[in-house]
Amino acid sequence: MQSTPASHLEPRLGPRPLRDAAPGPCRRPRGHRCFPAPLAAFALLAAVLAALIAVGVPPAEAQTAVGEGNTVPIPTVTINMGESGDPDRIATVINVMFILTVLALAPSLLIMLTSFVRIVVIFGFMRQAMGTQQTPPNQVLVSLALFMTFYIMIPVWKDIEARAFKPFMANEITQRQAFERALVPVREFMFLQTREKDIALFMVIAGEDKPLNKDEVPTTSLIPAFMISELKTAFTIGFLLYMPFLVIDMVVASVLLSMGMMMLPPVMISLPFKLMLFVLVDGWNLLVGSIVKSFGDVNSFIRAMGASP
């Protein structure tokens, strides 16, 4: 075996020539990763901040703003249960507590005593019948239902303002009288939308006698009867909404089956036709108009009651 001359090894074993100053690829042993300088600096800064927060050292700006002898006033709220000899002050406190209680129950009252239930259920049926999954989203449908509820209930709320709110703020009536007067237009609205059969159901369950007029029907029986009547009306309208879209689904499924396309989902083909039909007939206009008309002429009904008690 011939040995390699030493002259051939010297260039390989000798020192490598210097390269240019231009940065080249990072050469590290296998298993190590190279990070750019900005990323490494950012990681180091994040580690220092995390250590300061863990130790509890405040930043330099905070130390400068709140130094020795400098205090930042923080507002506080206190509630004292003390005695007072002023009846007006006690009445004011009771009114504030009553208003806070009403605000806490406002979402439930909005759902139970207004037209919100019928509207939002109909919108849900409409979206399912079209097969658009989450379009329009729940936030859009609930917001539209809320504004439609405000629009429908404006005559009732105006009557409540004239009957109860303004006399109460003018100290002409007591709090109990204001509550009783405010309940009158709400009860009339619920009677307008509630079926007698549903009222009789809850009257029998509660063990009440047969009422001779509306005044003898307790509010505790009227509210659940109103809600189930709203649900029944909403389901009826939802069934009518389903019918045209169901016909489109059946026609598309029959055509695909006759063409031998059994593996193609009919919903994929029928969805564009549903959207086209809904847009051509101006579906939103018809749907919203029908919902509002289903409540009757609330404005004329409340006006016939009279703005004064």
C-alpha positions in Angstrom: 0.0 0.0 0.0 1.6 3.3 -1.1 1.8 6.1 1.4 0.5 9.6 0.5 3.2 12.2 0.3 3.3 14.8 3.0 3.1 17.5 0.4 -0.4 16.5 -0.5 -1.6 16.7 3.1 -0.2 20.0 4.0 -2.8 22.1 2.1 -5.7 20.1 3.7 -4.3 20.2 7.2 -3.1 23.8 7.1 -5.1 26.8 8.2 -8.1 27.7 6.2 -8.0 31.0 4.2 -9.9 33.9 5.6 -13.3 34.5 4.0 -15.1 37.7 3.2 -16.8 39.7 6.0 -20.2 39.1 4.5 -22.4 37.0 6.8 -22.8 33.4 5.8 -25.0 30.6 7.0 -24.6 29.7 10.7 -22.4 26.7 11.2 -23.1 25.0 14.5 -22.8 21.4 15.6 -25.7 19.2 14.8 -28.6 19.5 17.2 -28.2 23.3 17.7 -30.5 25.9 16.0 -29.5 29.3 14.8 -31.6 32.3 15.6 -31.4 35.7 14.0 -30.0 38.5 16.1 -33.3 40.5 16.4 -35.2 37.4 17.5 -32.6 36.6 20.1 -32.7 40.1 21.5 -36.5 40.0 21.7 -36.3 36.7 23.5 -33.8 38.1 26.0 -35.9 41.2 26.6 -39.0 39.0 27.2 -37.1 36.9 29.7 -35.9 39.9 31.6 -39.5 41.4 31.8 -40.9 38.1 32.9 -38.2 37.9 35.7 -39.0 41.4 36.8 -42.7 40.7 37.0 -42.1 37.4 38.9 -39.9 39.2 41.4 -42.4 42.1 41.7 -40.2 44.9 40.6 -42.3 47.7 39.0 -41.2 49.2 35.7 -39.2 52.4 35.6 -42.1 54.5 34.4 -44.3 53.3 37.3 -41.6 54.1 39.8 -41.2 57.6 38.3 -45.0 58.2 38.3 -45.5 57.0 41.8 -42.5 57.9 43.8 -41.9 58.7 47.4 -44.5 61.0 48.8 -46.7 60.8 45.7 -50.1 59.1 46.0 -52.7 58.4 43.3 -56.3 59.0 44.5 -58.6 56.0 43.7 -62.3 56.5 43.9 -64.3 54.2 46.1 -68.0 53.4 46.5 -69.5 52.7 49.9 -73.0 51.7 51.0 -73.9 52.4 54.6 -77.0 51.0 56.4 -77.6 53.9 58.8 -80.5 55.7 60.2 -82.1 58.8 58.8 -84.9 61.0 59.9 -85.5 62.5 56.5 -88.4 60.6 54.7 -87.5 62.0 51.3 -84.0 60.6 51.6 -85.3 57.1 52.6 -87.8 57.2 49.7 -84.9 58.1 47.3 -82.9 55.1 48.5 -85.8 52.7 48.1 -86.5 54.0 44.6 -82.8 53.5 43.6 -83.0 49.9 44.9 -86.2 49.3 43.0 -84.7 50.6 39.8 -81.6 48.4 40.2 -83.9 45.4 40.8 -85.9 46.1 37.7 -82.7 46.5 35.6 -81.5 43.1 36.9 -84.7 41.5 35.8 -84.9 43.4 32.5 -83.7 40.6 30.2 -86.2 38.1 31.6 -89.0 40.7 31.4 -88.0 41.5 27.8 -88.3 37.8 26.9 -91.5 37.0 28.8 -93.7 40.1 28.4 -92.9 41.2 24.9 -93.0 40.0 21.3 -89.4 38.9 21.4 -90.1 35.1 21.7 -92.2 34.9 18.6 -89.8 36.9 16.5 -86.6 35.1 17.4 -88.2 31.6 17.0 -89.5 32.5 13.6 -86.0 33.7 12.5 -84.6 30.4 13.7 -87.1 28.4 11.7 -86.3 30.6 8.6 -82.6 29.9 8.8 -83.1 26.2 9.3 -85.5 26.0 6.4 -83.1 27.7 4.0 -80.3 25.4 5.2 -77.7 28.2 5.5 -76.3 26.8 8.7 -75.0 29.8 10.7 -75.9 32.5 8.2 -77.1 35.0 9.3 -75.3 34.5 12.6 -77.1 34.4 16.0 -75.9 38.0 16.9 -77.6 39.4 13.7 -80.9 37.6 14.3 -81.1 38.5 18.0 -80.3 42.1 17.3 -82.9 42.3 14.5 -85.4 40.6 16.9 -84.6 43.2 19.6 -85.2 46.2 17.4 -88.4 44.7 16.0 -89.5 44.2 19.6 -88.8 47.8 20.4 -90.8 48.8 17.3 -93.8 46.7 18.2 -93.8 47.6 21.9 -93.4 51.4 21.5 -97.2 52.0 21.9 -97.3 50.0 25.1 -94.2 51.7 26.5 -95.6 55.2 25.6 -98.8 54.3 27.5 -96.8 53.1 30.5 -94.9 56.4 30.4 -98.1 58.4 30.4 -99.9 56.3 32.9 -97.3 55.5 35.5 -93.8 56.9 34.9 -94.5 60.6 34.6 -97.0 60.8 37.5 -94.6 58.8 39.7 -91.7 61.2 38.9 -93.9 64.1 39.7 -94.7 62.6 43.1 -98.4 62.4 42.2 -98.7 58.6 42.9 -97.0 56.1 45.0 -94.6 53.4 43.9 -97.3 50.7 44.3 -99.8 52.7 42.2 -97.2 53.3 39.5 -96.5 49.5 39.3 -100.2 48.7 39.1 -100.8 51.4 36.4 -97.7 50.2 34.4 -99.0 46.6 34.4 -102.3 47.5 32.8 -101.1 48.1 29.2 -98.7 45.1 29.4 -101.6 42.9 30.5 -103.8 44.2 27.7 -101.0 43.5 25.1 -100.7 39.9 26.5 -104.5 39.4 26.4 -104.4 40.5 22.8 -102.0 37.7 21.9 -103.0 35.0 24.3 -105.6 32.2 23.5 -108.3 31.7 26.0 -107.6 27.9 26.0 -104.0 28.6 27.3 -105.3 31.0 30.0 -107.8 28.4 31.2 -105.1 25.7 31.4 -103.0 27.7 33.9 -106.1 28.8 35.8 -107.1 25.2 36.3 -103.5 24.2 37.3 -103.4 27.1 39.9 -106.9 26.0 41.2 -108.5 29.4 40.4 -112.1 29.8 39.7 -113.4 30.7 36.3 -112.8 34.4 35.7 -115.7 36.6 34.8 -113.6 39.3 33.1 -109.9 40.1 32.4 -109.4 41.8 35.7 -109.9 38.5 37.6 -107.2 36.7 35.6 -104.0 36.8 37.8 -100.8 38.0 36.1 -99.0 34.8 37.3 -101.3 32.7 35.1 -101.4 35.2 32.2 -97.6 35.3 31.7 -97.0 31.5 31.1 -100.2 31.4 29.0 -98.9 34.3 26.9 -95.5 32.5 26.4 -97.0 29.2 25.2 -99.4 31.1 22.9 -96.4 32.9 21.4 -94.6 29.6 20.9 -97.6 28.0 19.1 -98.0 31.0 16.8 -94.2 31.0 16.0 -94.3 27.3 15.2 -97.3 27.8 12.9 -95.5 30.5 11.0 -92.4 28.4 10.9 -94.3 25.5 9.3 -95.6 27.9 6.6 -92.0 29.0 6.0 -90.7 25.5 5.6 -93.2 24.5 2.9 -91.7 26.3 -0.2 -88.2 25.3 0.7 -89.2 21.7 1.4 -90.8 21.6 -2.1 -87.5 22.8 -3.6 -85.6 20.1 -1.7 -88.0 17.4 -3.0 -87.8 18.5 -6.6 -83.9 18.7 -6.5 -83.7 15.3 -4.9 -86.0 13.7 -7.4 -84.1 15.2 -10.4 -80.7 14.0 -9.0 -82.2 10.5 -8.3 -83.5 10.3 -11.9 -80.1 11.3 -13.3 -78.4 8.6 -11.2 -76.5 11.1 -9.0 -77.2 9.4 -5.8 -73.9 10.3 -4.2 -74.4 14.0 -4.7 -76.1 15.7 -1.6 -79.3 17.4 -2.7 -78.7 20.2 -0.2 -75.7 21.3 -2.1 -77.8 21.9 -5.3 -80.9 23.1 -3.7 -79.3 25.8 -1.6 -78.6 28.2 -4.5 -82.2 27.8 -5.7 -83.5 28.6 -2.2 -81.4 31.7 -2.0 -82.5 32.8 -5.4 -86.2 32.3 -4.5 -85.8 34.1 -1.2 -84.1 37.1 -2.9 -86.5 37.3 -5.9 -89.6 37.4 -3.7 -87.9 40.0 -1.4 -88.1 37.5 1.5 -86.9 39.8 4.3 -89.5 42.4 3.4 -92.3 39.8 3.4 -91.1 38.0 6.5 -90.6 41.1 8.7 -93.9 42.6 7.4 -95.8 39.4 8.2 -94.3 39.1 11.7 -95.3 42.7 12.5 -98.8 42.2 11.1 -99.3 39.0 13.1 -99.4 41.1 16.3 -102.3 43.1 15.0 -102.7 46.9 15.2 -101.2 47.4 18.7 -101.0 51.1 18.3 -104.8 51.4 17.7 -105.6 49.0 20.5 -103.5 50.9 23.0 -104.9 54.2 21.7 -108.4 52.9 22.3 -107.6 52.2 25.9 -106.8 55.9 26.5 -103.6 57.5 27.6 -104.9 58.3 31.0 -105.9 55.7 33.6 
